[in-house]
Amino acid sequence: MAGVGTALPLTKLLASVTAPKDLKSRPFHRFTLGDLELTTVTDGYVHMDKVQPIFAPGVPRKEVDDLLKKNFRPTDHVDLGINMLVVRKQDKLILIDTGVGAAYGKNSGWLLQSLADAGIQPEAINAVVISHGHPDHIGGLVKEDGQLNFPNATVYLSRIEHDFWMAPTQDFSKSTFEDKALLHTFALGTQKVFRTVKPQLQLFEDGLTLFDCIRLEIAPGHTPGHTITHIYSGGQEMVHIADLIHSDVLLFPHPEWGFNGDTDLKLAAATRKKVLQRLADNGAAIFAYHLPWPGIGHARKQGNGFEWVAETYAYPV
């Protein structure tokens, strides 16, 4: 799709594509939350061929490497999962974010196959919640030929996020990403996707409730209208944190370290710390878009930071 293609220079700079996995089917994970049926599906992963300055810009290299080694992680690259969540409430199906589409190569763009393997047809999706306007979240909205992947869905996007990307120019002055001109070029792809889905688009203000089981909260910093999604039923809650966190071993213990994809590095760090503190205090389950599959766990306070406690499963589905 041409709109996402416009953003390819940025994706090429951030990510390199390794040999694709030859999978006959794409994994999914199904579970319940109160009366809701939730399904984790995958769009694949993105391989980043360095850690800094993508993560922890400005932090001494040894400090970052020591923490990675302590957690048995490589110091020369990072693989980011692309996990998506489908919420079923009776006859309603809500998809949160849509992956990269065709933008990042064969190790990603798996969403439609993963949905099919989970028995979910794109035409059955009633609503799509978009957390923010980056291509790895909106790329799956539109096919390469410009047709809609989810033709029967209302697409929910925060008005703040929409207005930021649709403005003639965007303020990236508080981002540590060095090539600001490239970021402005990248924005053109986001604009084209938003124009394509305009007939489906429903702009919302902070706190919108959907289907009596979802509440949308603006959590700014990664982008101005970056949205986390509260899912609740039967006294239980799961919070889809979108791009609040891109690394479990770096940004939970050091939420202040940040990520160079954050539009406002300092605001993103403050939001990250505030939301993690709340999640650690109330014990709500977390769904993490970019953490290792299937991206489900909890936040626990540890020292001056936090710890990611991943859910474990004895069986694959």
ChimeraX attribute file (.defattr): number of C-alpha atoms within 10 A of each C-alpha:
attribute: neighborCount
match mode: 1-to-1
recipient: residues
	/A:1	19
	/A:2	16
	/A:3	24
	/A:4	30
	/A:5	19
	/A:6	17
	/A:7	22
	/A:8	18
	/A:9	13
	/A:10	15
	/A:11	18
	/A:12	13
	/A:13	11
	/A:14	15
	/A:15	19
	/A:16	14
	/A:17	16
	/A:18	13
	/A:19	8
	/A:20	11
	/A:21	10
	/A:22	8
	/A:23	7
	/A:24	8
	/A:25	12
	/A:26	18
	/A:27	21
	/A:28	21
	/A:29	17
	/A:30	14
	/A:31	11
	/A:32	12
	/A:33	17
	/A:34	12
	/A:35	15
	/A:36	17
	/A:37	15
	/A:38	20
	/A:39	21
	/A:40	25
	/A:41	28
	/A:42	27
	/A:43	27
	/A:44	26
	/A:45	26
	/A:46	25
	/A:47	18
	/A:48	20
	/A:49	18
	/A:50	17
	/A:51	20
	/A:52	20
	/A:53	16
	/A:54	18
	/A:55	20
	/A:56	21
	/A:57	18
	/A:58	11
	/A:59	13
	/A:60	10
	/A:61	14
	/A:62	9
	/A:63	10
	/A:64	20
	/A:65	18
	/A:66	13
	/A:67	15
	/A:68	17
	/A:69	11
	/A:70	10
	/A:71	12
	/A:72	10
	/A:73	14
	/A:74	13
	/A:75	17
	/A:76	12
	/A:77	14
	/A:78	20
	/A:79	19
	/A:80	19
	/A:81	22
	/A:82	29
	/A:83	28
	/A:84	29
	/A:85	24
	/A:86	21
	/A:87	22
	/A:88	19
	/A:89	16
	/A:90	9
	/A:91	8
	/A:92	12
	/A:93	19
	/A:94	23
	/A:95	24
	/A:96	23
	/A:97	27
	/A:98	29
	/A:99	29
	/A:100	27
	/A:101	26
	/A:102	20
	/A:103	24
	/A:104	25
	/A:105	18
	/A:106	17
	/A:107	18
	/A:108	24
	/A:109	24
	/A:110	23
	/A:111	23
	/A:112	21
	/A:113	19
	/A:114	21
	/A:115	22
	/A:116	15
	/A:117	16
	/A:118	19
	/A:119	9
	/A:120	16
	/A:121	13
	/A:122	19
	/A:123	12
	/A:124	15
	/A:125	22
	/A:126	18
	/A:127	21
	/A:128	23
	/A:129	23
	/A:130	24
	/A:131	29
	/A:132	28
	/A:133	26
	/A:134	23
	/A:135	27
	/A:136	24
	/A:137	24
	/A:138	23
	/A:139	27
	/A:140	27
	/A:141	26
	/A:142	25
	/A:143	16
	/A:144	18
	/A:145	8
	/A:146	14
	/A:147	13
	/A:148	18
	/A:149	18
	/A:150	24
	/A:151	17
	/A:152	15
	/A:153	21
	/A:154	19
	/A:155	25
	/A:156	21
	/A:157	24
	/A:158	25
	/A:159	15
	/A:160	19
	/A:161	22
	/A:162	20
	/A:163	14
	/A:164	18
	/A:165	24
	/A:166	16
	/A:167	11
	/A:168	10
	/A:169	12
	/A:170	15
	/A:171	15
	/A:172	18
	/A:173	12
	/A:174	13
	/A:175	21
	/A:176	20
	/A:177	19
	/A:178	12
	/A:179	11
	/A:180	15
	/A:181	9
	/A:182	14
	/A:183	20
	/A:184	17
	/A:185	16
	/A:186	22
	/A:187	24
	/A:188	20
	/A:189	25
	/A:190	25
	/A:191	18
	/A:192	17
	/A:193	22
	/A:194	23
	/A:195	14
	/A:196	17
	/A:197	19
	/A:198	12
	/A:199	10
	/A:200	19
	/A:201	17
	/A:202	14
	/A:203	15
	/A:204	16
	/A:205	13
	/A:206	15
	/A:207	14
	/A:208	15
	/A:209	15
	/A:210	13
	/A:211	9
	/A:212	10
	/A:213	17
	/A:214	20
	/A:215	17
	/A:216	24
	/A:217	20
	/A:218	22
	/A:219	26
	/A:220	24
	/A:221	24
	/A:222	29
	/A:223	27
	/A:224	25
	/A:225	25
	/A:226	25
	/A:227	27
	/A:228	25
	/A:229	24
	/A:230	21
	/A:231	25
	/A:232	19
	/A:233	16
	/A:234	10
	/A:235	8
	/A:236	13
	/A:237	19
	/A:238	21
	/A:239	21
	/A:240	24
	/A:241	23
	/A:242	26
	/A:243	27
	/A:244	29
	/A:245	22
	/A:246	23
	/A:247	22
	/A:248	21
	/A:249	19
	/A:250	22
	/A:251	24
	/A:252	23
	/A:253	21
	/A:254	18
	/A:255	25
	/A:256	20
	/A:257	20
	/A:258	31
	/A:259	29
	/A:260	19
	/A:261	20
	/A:262	24
	/A:263	23
	/A:264	22
	/A:265	23
	/A:266	17
	/A:267	20
	/A:268	27
	/A:269	23
	/A:270	16
	/A:271	19
	/A:272	25
	/A:273	21
	/A:274	13
	/A:275	16
	/A:276	25
	/A:277	17
	/A:278	12
	/A:279	19
	/A:280	18
	/A:281	12
	/A:282	11
	/A:283	16
	/A:284	19
	/A:285	22
	/A:286	25
	/A:287	26
	/A:288	28
	/A:289	29
	/A:290	24
	/A:291	24
	/A:292	18
	/A:293	21
	/A:294	27
	/A:295	21
	/A:296	22
	/A:297	19
	/A:298	22
	/A:299	25
	/A:300	19
	/A:301	16
	/A:302	12
	/A:303	8
	/A:304	8
	/A:305	17
	/A:306	23
	/A:307	20
	/A:308	22
	/A:309	13
	/A:310	19
	/A:311	12
	/A:312	9
	/A:313	9
	/A:314	5
	/A:315	6
	/A:316	9
	/A:317	12
